[in-house]
């Protein structure tokens, strides 16, 4: 049991790498949400459209695994984007119960517009860091991903 006079976290908890990653992620996500809102899009919509663009034909369950969200969350996003005419489901050629996801022309246009916004955010970040620090950050983040996968 923790007593009232005991600290619930260790010294330096707010200086941890994981906390710095979280603060950076929240800052970037907040900016994405603000800049995508005028397009009627959320960051989650962009992520899903980008994923389907990079791997057309993904099934919802596979997409959920790759995005680390629940199948229900993907189904909700897919329904919303399908309702906007940006995404379509097609029957899998061999497995009739599986539906593949594909971008429509409207989906490609929405993704193109959103990607311009995201590319502008990327430019803002990389210009602030400079080319060397940007490259170093990408390398370090790759190392973080590898370390976490191997944990």
C-alpha positions as semicolon CSV with decimal commas, in nm:
position;residue;x (nm);y (nm);z (nm)
1;X;0,000;0,000;0,000
2;X;0,128;0,349;-0,085
3;X;0,127;0,591;0,205
4;X;0,018;0,953;0,166
5;X;0,377;1,073;0,202
6;X;0,511;0,838;-0,069
7;X;0,550;0,948;-0,431
8;X;0,344;0,739;-0,675
9;X;0,616;0,762;-0,943
10;X;0,992;0,745;-0,936
11;X;1,218;1,047;-0,949
12;X;1,262;1,170;-1,303
13;X;0,943;1,003;-1,429
14;X;0,861;1,310;-1,636
15;X;1,207;1,299;-1,794
16;X;1,166;0,946;-1,932
17;X;1,206;0,879;-2,304
18;X;0,860;0,725;-2,312
19;X;0,707;1,040;-2,167
20;X;0,893;1,257;-2,420
21;X;0,765;1,034;-2,702
22;X;0,411;1,068;-2,572
23;X;0,431;1,448;-2,547
24;X;0,569;1,471;-2,902
25;X;0,304;1,231;-3,033
26;X;0,024;1,431;-2,868
27;X;0,160;1,759;-3,004
28;X;0,180;1,622;-3,359
29;X;-0,162;1,456;-3,334
30;X;-0,319;1,777;-3,205
31;X;-0,173;1,975;-3,495
32;X;-0,289;1,710;-3,746
33;X;-0,643;1,722;-3,604
34;X;-0,649;2,104;-3,621
35;X;-0,517;2,120;-3,977
36;X;-0,728;1,833;-4,112
37;X;-1,054;1,957;-3,957
38;X;-1,124;2,212;-4,236
39;X;-1,115;1,919;-4,480
40;X;-1,380;1,739;-4,273
41;X;-1,124;1,476;-4,184
42;X;-0,969;1,343;-3,864
43;X;-0,619;1,201;-3,828
44;X;-0,770;0,852;-3,797
45;X;-0,939;0,895;-4,138
46;X;-0,608;0,996;-4,293
47;X;-0,432;0,698;-4,137
48;X;-0,694;0,455;-4,263
49;X;-0,700;0,603;-4,614
50;X;-0,320;0,598;-4,626
51;X;-0,312;0,236;-4,513
52;X;-0,564;0,126;-4,776
53;X;-0,376;0,328;-5,040
54;X;-0,046;0,160;-4,952
55;X;-0,202;-0,188;-4,943
56;X;-0,523;-0,200;-5,148
57;X;-0,741;-0,497;-5,071
58;X;-0,675;-0,519;-4,699
59;X;-0,956;-0,670;-4,496
60;X;-1,089;-0,480;-4,196
61;X;-0,951;-0,730;-3,944
62;X;-0,601;-0,709;-4,090
63;X;-0,623;-0,330;-4,099
64;X;-0,724;-0,327;-3,731
65;X;-0,419;-0,537;-3,641
66;X;-0,184;-0,311;-3,837
67;X;-0,329;0,007;-3,687
68;X;-0,342;-0,147;-3,339
69;X;-0,710;-0,066;-3,292
70;X;-1,016;-0,281;-3,242
71;X;-1,200;-0,429;-3,540
72;X;-1,504;-0,230;-3,419
73;X;-1,308;0,097;-3,448
74;X;-1,201;0,010;-3,802
75;X;-1,557;-0,092;-3,894
76;X;-1,685;0,244;-3,770
77;X;-1,421;0,438;-3,966
78;X;-1,479;0,228;-4,277
79;X;-1,855;0,287;-4,255
80;X;-1,801;0,662;-4,223
81;X;-1,557;0,678;-4,516
82;X;-1,774;0,445;-4,724
83;X;-2,070;0,676;-4,654
84;X;-1,867;0,964;-4,789
85;X;-1,791;0,766;-5,102
86;X;-1,418;0,757;-5,024
87;X;-1,385;0,385;-4,961
88;X;-1,549;0,077;-5,105
89;X;-1,570;-0,285;-5,002
90;X;-1,522;-0,555;-5,261
91;X;-1,575;-0,925;-5,226
92;X;-1,251;-1,122;-5,195
93;X;-1,198;-1,329;-5,513
94;X;-1,161;-1,660;-5,323
95;X;-1,319;-1,599;-4,981
96;X;-1,672;-1,471;-5,020
97;X;-1,709;-1,382;-4,649
98;X;-1,402;-1,152;-4,661
99;X;-1,439;-0,800;-4,794
100;X;-1,142;-0,609;-4,927
101;X;-1,110;-0,234;-4,884
102;X;-1,024;-0,005;-5,176
103;X;-1,008;0,371;-5,224
104;X;-1,254;0,530;-5,462
105;X;-1,171;0,830;-5,680
106;X;-1,320;1,051;-5,407
107;X;-1,103;0,870;-5,152
108;X;-0,790;0,933;-5,356
109;X;-0,882;1,302;-5,382
110;X;-0,948;1,327;-5,008
111;X;-0,619;1,151;-4,936
112;X;-0,432;1,381;-5,174
113;X;-0,572;1,692;-5,000
114;X;-0,503;1,552;-4,653
115;X;-0,153;1,444;-4,747
116;X;-0,071;1,802;-4,852
117;X;-0,166;1,909;-4,499
118;X;0,043;1,630;-4,341
119;X;0,340;1,707;-4,570
120;X;0,322;2,071;-4,457
121;X;0,335;1,960;-4,093
122;X;0,632;1,737;-4,180
123;X;0,809;2,033;-4,347
124;X;0,746;2,249;-4,042
125;X;0,901;1,987;-3,814
126;X;1,198;1,906;-4,035
127;X;1,276;2,270;-4,107
128;X;1,282;2,332;-3,731
129;X;1,519;2,041;-3,680
130;X;1,732;2,075;-3,990
131;X;1,840;1,792;-4,221
132;X;2,094;1,629;-3,987
133;X;1,871;1,623;-3,681
134;X;1,573;1,508;-3,891
135;X;1,775;1,213;-4,022
136;X;1,903;1,140;-3,672
137;X;1,550;1,149;-3,529
138;X;1,421;0,905;-3,793
139;X;1,712;0,672;-3,713
140;X;1,654;0,697;-3,338
141;X;1,282;0,636;-3,374
142;X;1,362;0,330;-3,584
143;X;1,584;0,207;-3,301
144;X;1,301;0,269;-3,052
145;X;1,060;0,066;-3,267
146;X;1,309;-0,219;-3,294
147;X;1,382;-0,216;-2,920
148;X;1,013;-0,228;-2,836
149;X;0,947;-0,512;-3,082
150;X;1,235;-0,708;-2,923
151;X;1,122;-0,642;-2,564
